[in-house]
């Protein structure tokens, strides 16, 4: 996730931009002011130097001139009324105006000769601007480091401020994750800040209350409907089985009754699934744990479902690993039977016609857990397999069923301390029921 998409990242970015812009403008203003002071100081030093040199000039019959210092260039001209100007000194490379990288000044002084004539003495002095540029460079570097430090300080302050300001939202988020993982009567913490965060928490709690009430009503309806349907479905199934056993029954009627009996059994399993859903969500599903052998349970379920697979034109194969140390688990036989029936029903429903469904029982070397895996070919990839264990989710809207089989199987596996692992490879879908052995903790 991009850090600047988060609320803390946006707060950090906004704080850094505002603080950085202010610091940049302040630094630019300071640099401009310091630059003016440095230029004025350099001009003052150059003028003072030129005045000192001008004061040392003696015209007399034989002019006496001071020499410029290192890094300086000078020109001296004397002008006498009625006479052409006379250059007394000219440094090599001197130019007026000074070339780039040099700074100059010109001073004029009026003097009187012994004969009473007025003379005008002009002195040009220039020196290199490199020292001034070096000083300005040091100022820029100092202000740059100050700006970088200001941005770092702004980022640290923004991070601390964001951490402090977002504490209520983080608590709400953590509690929301817990509620999402294990729905129940828990509610989000409401901070007593009197701001928008408190209002948000209160609104979300009201929404959670309405959602829980609706879910409880749905679960109660499913439980009541499933409980009421069990008895008439049992009576109907028994009547169909008795009627099918009559010796004088025509073959076409017997086939019709067999189809109705098959659909009645499917409806009975759906009702049982609805009842399990309501009990699981209410946390009222008891487990009658007892030692049992997983391989024997799988064998019994496969023998029970084999006729259905044959009628549907699909083969069912069972393979049990002989090198396993054991298959004994502490589990509820009825609940594990429901899990296996759901996995086989899912394979029967989604496997292509004429395909072979494989059931394998073995032991994982890495964990020592035993497993029962049902695999079947599929036409197309199922994409995100995590969605398959969501209640009422169906990979295809045209497939029969309520989309509860894998969700129920996953929850029942978790209640037994195990796991339902789904995988897909080489055009085959695998659902593996993993259970710890009875000796594992």
Phi, psi and omega in degrees: 000135177294129185296331183279358173275343179280160180296320179295319179296319178293321177296317178297316181295315180297316180297317181293321179295314181295309182296319179295320178296315178297315180295322179294316178296317178296319178296320178296319178295316179296319179297321179294316180294315179296322177299320178296317180297318180294320178296317179297319178296320178294320177297319181294319179294319180295319179293318179297320177296318179295320178297320178296318178294321180295324180292337181273353180284126176242125184276296176041188175295326178238105185301142175243122185235138172282156179264144177291156180281179180293133181084010179241151175231137188222149173222135181234129180229137176244136181239125179244138183301133179079001180234153176292151179296147183235125180275123181268330182204144179211112180288146176299136178081003180290139177217148177230116003287163183298147178290170178302139182091002179231151178234140185223166179213151179231129179241147179235140181221131178268134178223158178244137179276172178296332179277005178086009178278150178264131179237145178245123182253124180245136179228124174254134179223132176224151175219167184293142177271008182297316177301320178295319178296323177295318178297318178295323178297318177297322178296318179297317180296319179297316179292326177296315176297322178296322178293317178298318177296323178295319178295319177298317177296320178297318179296319179295316179295321179294321178296316179295317179296317178296319178299318181288318185287332184264006178303314178299322179293324178293319177298318178297318181296316180297317180293323178295322177296318179296318179295321179294326180285320181228084182302140180188199183280000181295151179231165181285147177291135179254108179291146180268053182263343180069023182241196184293330179296317177296319179295321178296314180298319180295317180295318179294323178295320176297320178294319178297322178297317179293321179295319179294319179298318178295321179294320178296320177296319179296315180296320178296321179294316179299317181296315181295316181295317180295320180295321181288332183276340184299314184294308180296327178292322177296316178297316181296317180294319178297318179297321179293320179295319179294317181294326181289338182277355180297130183290333183270012184283128177300150182300322181292323177291322179297319178296321178296317179295324178297319177295318178295322179295321178296315180293324177295321176296320177295319178295323178296319178295324178295320177296318177297323177297316178299320179294320177296321179301311181297321180288322179296316181291330178276354182067027184241036180256105181283150177243121176268081184287138175202156179295132176210159180264121184296322182295322179291321178296317179296319179299318180295319181292320179296317177299324181291322185268350184304316178301322180296319179295320179296317179297328180275359179078030179231141179268151181231120183241140180239133177227127180243125180292129182275342185269008180287146179286340179169161180233018184279129179228158173263108187205168174270115185299319181296318182290319177294325175298320177298320179298311181296320178297321179294319179295318178292321178298319178296318179293319179296324184286324189254349178287141178296158179300134181080000181282160179257130176260127183256135174239122181239138176238126182200192181228134181279124181296325185290317184257339185080001179283152173265161183211157170232119186242132176247124181231145180210149176293153178228154181286311183228163179296144181270356177074229181288107183288340180298333180290338184292337179266017174269138182299134175070015176271136178232132179297331177228130181292344181270353182283147179287171179097174183255002180073032183250345190301306183289327177295313178298317180298319180295315180295317179295323176296319179295323178296333178271007182078014181248206185203146171254110182258127179251139178211165182215131180200137175054043177070024181227137178256131181239132173239114185248122174271113182254129182224139175286147175294159186298338179274347181282150177269000000 
